[in-house]
Amino acid sequence: MKSFHAAALAVVLAGFGAASAPGQSVEDILSRVDANVSYASIRYSGRMQITIAGESRYKTMDALAQGSSKAFVEFTNPEDRGVRYLKRDKNLWIYFPSEQDTVKISGHLLKEGMMGSDVSYEDALESSDYRAKYSASLKQEDTVGDRRCFVVELTAKVDTAAYDRRVLWIDAERYVSLKQEMYAKSGRLLKVSNTLKVERLGDRWFPSSVEFVSKLRNNTKTVFTMSNVALDVAVDDRQFSMAALTK
């Protein structure tokens, strides 16, 4: 899924000056990030661990997405088996097999948590294409764990951007976002994500497990993990049809 993102920025990083990236502009850095996480299509098996007040529940799914506009998800865990999501552009339909009913979700509702998680429909069903949706500025350097990172601030330049502002901590060697803060137009911090696992897929580094922590809810987090990832697979457009949703 494409890839599967508050008060004004209040993170103070002591001991670091302006970022130094010899021979690289912020556009170069973002271009390399996009090369890692952007794709024509993706197929994967997904798992969400949703933890609220110390108690966890699990959701599993099979997913297929094409670009930023089309996605199809079918849940496979026992209590949700057969529930399907179909996304086309900014519209999302959810099919419930037990009721044989279809519900349409659009607009701001796409920012709601999927299956009660901290992962919004937009987080899960849209690929990243930062250069197309955001203007960027390079702030400074920092570390995440033992990894040196560039700190890059993104500001939305199109209405289709999922967040008004993002701050990314980008691995200076692998060009993957290791940490991210996501803000609303009001400046309020909505959520923080932390990359837990990075895998080598062909010639790219890919974040395959990410933890999302909501700043709007207390004592909750979601770990979203992707396995059996296949990028740039052949896709039949009929897989993104209402007929496939309700079959």
N, C-alpha and C positions, 0 to 999 in steps of 0.2 A: 503494500500500500504505500501509496506514495506519501517513497517513503514516500512510515506510517507517517508551529505552533503556538487598582493598585496605586500606591503613591509613586511619585517620581523616583527615578532610579536612586537607590540609597545604599548601594554597595560601594564601600570605600576600600580600595586595594592599596595597602601601604607598601612602600618599599619598591615600587615600580614606577618608572617614568613613562614617557611616550613609547608606544610600541616601536620596535626596530625590526624591520623586515627588509634587509638589504636587497635591492633589485625587485621588490614586490610591492605592488600597490594593493589597496584593499580590494579592488576589482579582481586582481590576480588571485588573491586568497579566496574570495568568494567563488570565483570560477572553478577553482580546484575542489571546493566543498560541493558545489553543484554537480561536478563531474562524478563525485562519489555517490551522491544520494538521488540524482535525477535519472529517470529511465523512461523508455517508451512504454514498457509494461512490466508487471511483476506478478508472480504467483508465489504464495507461501502458506504455511500453516502457522496460525497465531495462537498465543496463549496470554490471557490476562489474569494476573493475580491481584485481586481487588481487596485491599486491607482497610477496614474501618474499625476504629476503636480496638485494634489489636486482633480482630478476627478476620480471617481471609476466606474468600470464595474464589472459584476459578471458572474461567470461561475459555473455551477453545473454539477455533474456527478455521475454515479454509477460505482463502481470499484470492481474488484476482482483480487487478486494476490496470487501467490503460491511461497513461498521461495523468493530468489533473482532473479530467472531466468524468471518467467512468470508473466505477468500482462495483464489485459483487462479492458479498460475504455470506457464508452459510455457517451457522453455529453448529458445533458437533458435541458439546458437553450435554449430558443426559437431560437436564432440566430445560435446556433451550434448544434441543436438537430440532433442526429443520427451520428455525427462525432465519430469515434471509433479509439481507440489506441490498438494495440496488440504488446506486448513486449515479445520476447523470447531471452534469453541470452543477447547479446549486440546488438541485432537488434530490430528496432521498425518500425512498419507499421502503417500509418495513412490512414483511409478510409474516403473519403468525399462523402456523399450520393448524394448531388446535382449534382456532376459531375460523380458519380459512378466511382471514380478514387482512386487508392491506391498509396501512396508514401512511399518509404522506407527511414528510417533514421538510421544511424549507426555511430560508432566511436565517434569522438569529437562532432558531432552534438547532441549527447545525453546530452551534457552540456548546450544546448541552453534552453531558457525559454519556458515553455509549455504555449501555447495560449497567448504569449506575456507577460507572468508573470515573476516574479523573482524566480519562482520555476522551476528548471531544470527537464528534463525528468528523470534523475537519482534520483533527490530528491524525486519525486513523485512516481516512479515505482519500487524502490528498498527498501527492508527491511534493517534495520541496523543490522550488525553483526560485531561489532567493533573489538572484539578479533581476528577474523579470518582475518581481513584486515589491522589492524594497530598494531604497537608496541606502548606502552603507558608509560608515566612517570607522576608521581604525583608531581605537582609544589607547591601548596600552598593552603590556604583557603581564601575564599572571601564570600560575601553575594550578593544575587540577591533579591531585595526587602527585605523581612524579613527572607529569607531562607538561612541558612548556606550551603555553597557549597564547594566541592572539585574542584579544578581547575586541569584538566587533559589534557595533550598534547598528541595527537595521530599523529604518523608518518606512512604513508602508507608503507606496506611491500609487497603488491601485486599490479599488474598492474590494477586489476579490481576495486580498491578503487576509489571512486568518486572524492576525493580530496587528494592532496599530504600531507596536514597537516590540522588538526583540533584542536581547543582548546575548551574544554567543561567545563561549569560550572555545576556540578552535585549536585543535591539536596542531602544533606548528610543524610536525613531521608527517602526520597521516591525513591532515585536512578533513577531520571529522569533528563535529560539534560534540564536546564532552559535557558541557553544561549549557543550559539556556534558561533565560528568564523571559516571560511573555507578558506583555502589558496591554491594557485596554486604552481606548482613546482618552479616558479620564486620567490616565497616568497610573491607574491602580494595577499592582502586580497581581496577575491572575493565577499563574502557576510557574513552577520551576521543573525542569527536566534534567536528569542526570543519566548519561550513557553508561551502562553497566558492562556491556560487552561489545567489542568491535571485531569483526571478522574480515578476512581477506576473501573477496569474491572476484576471481579473475584478476583484473588489473586495478581493482578499486578496493578501498576500505569501506566497510558498511556497518553502521550501528545496528546490531541485531537484537539488543535488549536495552530498553530505556525505562527508567523510573519517572513517573509523573507525580508531582506533589501539588495538590490544589492549595491555593492561598485564600480561597473563599470558604473552605470547609475545614473543620478541625479534625486532627488525628486521622487523616486518610491519605492513602497513596495507592498508585497502581503501577505494577511492573508489566510492561508490554514486551513480549518476546516473540521473535520471528524465527522459524526454522524451515528447512527445505526450501530455501529462497531460490527462485529462478527468475533472472532478469531478462528483459527484452524477448519474452516468449511470444510465439505466434498466438494471436487472439482472433476469435470469431465474434463479430459484433453482435451476433444473436445471443451471446452469453450475457449481454447487458440489456436484455429485453424484459418486458413485463411477463411474457410467456415463460421465460426462464425463472422469474421471481416466484410465480405462482404454480409452477409445475407440480 
